[in-house]
Amino acid sequence: MTEFCPLTEKEPEFTNPVSPGWFMLWWNSFMAIDLVEFDMARAIASLKKGQPVIPVWLDQIHRT
């Protein structure tokens, strides 16, 4: 099992509105959801395996 890491440790600029990071919630090898930088090839590979991929666009979150 993976160790819990607070979002602010993983991505300190998460709450900064000028940080337009693109991430995704993705199933890792331990079958747990992990926040990782968005990677189109990785996202498509996961979807082809039937695993969910949830995009997280920080610029859209800060816009609302």
C-alpha positions as a Markdown table, in Angstrom:
| # | Residue | x | y | z |
|---|---|---|---|---|
| 1 | Met | 0.0 | 0.0 | 0.0 |
| 2 | Thr | 1.2 | 3.5 | -0.8 |
| 3 | Glu | 1.9 | 6.1 | 1.9 |
| 4 | Phe | -0.6 | 9.0 | 2.2 |
| 5 | Cys | 0.9 | 12.2 | 1.0 |
| 6 | Pro | -1.1 | 15.5 | 1.6 |
| 7 | Leu | -1.9 | 17.3 | -1.6 |
| 8 | Thr | -0.1 | 20.4 | -0.5 |
| 9 | Glu | 3.1 | 18.4 | -0.2 |
| 10 | Lys | 2.6 | 16.7 | -3.5 |
| 11 | Glu | 1.7 | 19.9 | -5.3 |
| 12 | Pro | 2.5 | 23.0 | -3.2 |
| 13 | Glu | 1.1 | 25.4 | -5.8 |
| 14 | Phe | -2.3 | 23.7 | -5.9 |
| 15 | Thr | -4.0 | 26.7 | -4.3 |
| 16 | Asn | -2.1 | 29.3 | -6.3 |
| 17 | Pro | -4.4 | 30.7 | -9.1 |
| 18 | Val | -1.5 | 31.5 | -11.4 |
| 19 | Ser | -0.4 | 27.8 | -11.4 |
| 20 | Pro | -2.1 | 26.2 | -14.4 |
| 21 | Gly | -1.1 | 22.6 | -13.6 |
| 22 | Trp | -2.7 | 19.7 | -15.4 |
| 23 | Phe | -3.1 | 16.6 | -13.4 |
| 24 | Met | -5.1 | 13.4 | -13.3 |
| 25 | Leu | -6.5 | 11.1 | -10.7 |
| 26 | Trp | -5.2 | 7.7 | -11.9 |
| 27 | Trp | -5.2 | 4.1 | -10.6 |
| 28 | Asn | -1.6 | 3.3 | -9.5 |
| 29 | Ser | 0.0 | -0.2 | -9.4 |
| 30 | Phe | -1.4 | -0.7 | -5.9 |
| 31 | Met | -5.0 | -0.1 | -7.3 |
| 32 | Ala | -5.3 | 3.1 | -5.3 |
| 33 | Ile | -6.1 | 6.5 | -6.8 |
| 34 | Asp | -3.1 | 8.8 | -7.1 |
| 35 | Leu | -2.7 | 12.4 | -8.2 |
| 36 | Val | -0.1 | 12.5 | -11.0 |
| 37 | Glu | 0.9 | 15.0 | -13.7 |
| 38 | Phe | -1.4 | 14.6 | -16.8 |
| 39 | Asp | 0.1 | 12.3 | -19.4 |
| 40 | Met | -2.1 | 11.7 | -22.5 |
| 41 | Ala | -0.4 | 8.3 | -23.3 |
| 42 | Arg | -0.8 | 7.1 | -19.7 |
| 43 | Ala | -4.4 | 8.2 | -19.6 |
| 44 | Ile | -5.3 | 6.4 | -22.8 |
| 45 | Ala | -3.5 | 3.2 | -21.7 |
| 46 | Ser | -5.5 | 3.3 | -18.4 |
| 47 | Leu | -8.8 | 3.8 | -20.2 |
| 48 | Lys | -8.0 | 0.9 | -22.6 |
| 49 | Lys | -7.6 | -1.3 | -19.5 |
| 50 | Gly | -11.0 | -0.1 | -18.3 |
| 51 | Gln | -9.5 | 1.9 | -15.4 |
| 52 | Pro | -10.9 | 5.4 | -14.7 |
| 53 | Val | -8.9 | 8.6 | -15.4 |
| 54 | Ile | -10.2 | 11.8 | -14.0 |
| 55 | Pro | -8.5 | 15.0 | -15.3 |
| 56 | Val | -7.8 | 17.8 | -12.8 |
| 57 | Trp | -7.2 | 21.1 | -14.6 |
| 58 | Leu | -6.1 | 23.6 | -11.9 |
| 59 | Asp | -6.7 | 26.6 | -14.2 |
| 60 | Gln | -10.4 | 25.6 | -14.5 |
| 61 | Ile | -10.7 | 25.0 | -10.7 |
| 62 | His | -9.3 | 28.5 | -10.0 |
| 63 | Arg | -11.4 | 30.1 | -12.6 |
| 64 | Thr | -14.7 | 29.2 | -10.8 |
